[in-house]
Amino acid sequence: MGTAKPFVVVVDDDASVGRAIKRLLRSVGIVADTFASGDEFLDTLSSMPSYRPDCVILDVQMPGSNGLEVQRQLAGQAVPVIFITAHDDAGVRGEALAAGAVAYLRKPFNDALFIRTVCAALKIEAPR
């Protein structure tokens, strides 16, 4: 990876959640962009071929393209996906994990667990 900082995208329709996660990631040296919808993120991906995050964190329930639909669009791009949700549903969790998600966390989540999960997805050492 060289000296470049890991780059993560957070897609959540709750702007306060996106801001909080971005701050949390920045506190451990991970750069993050936030998107308020799956459609907004997918539009950016398709319009900017060089825009390639190292990991994508998706809310499950969003207007427009939900997290599972965004995950399907990312299939084949070898980008790790972590789901976050306030509405844990075993069927949705199973579908997300079966489609390759590296983790499925329920909000509110423990910050230390979240950081460890993101670092594992990025294959970097988590801060102590």
Beta strands, then each sheet from edge to edge (+ up, - down):
strand 1: 7-11
strand 2: 31-35
strand 3: 55-59
strand 4: 81-85
strand 5: 103-106
sheet 1: 2+ 1+ 3+ 4+ 5+
end
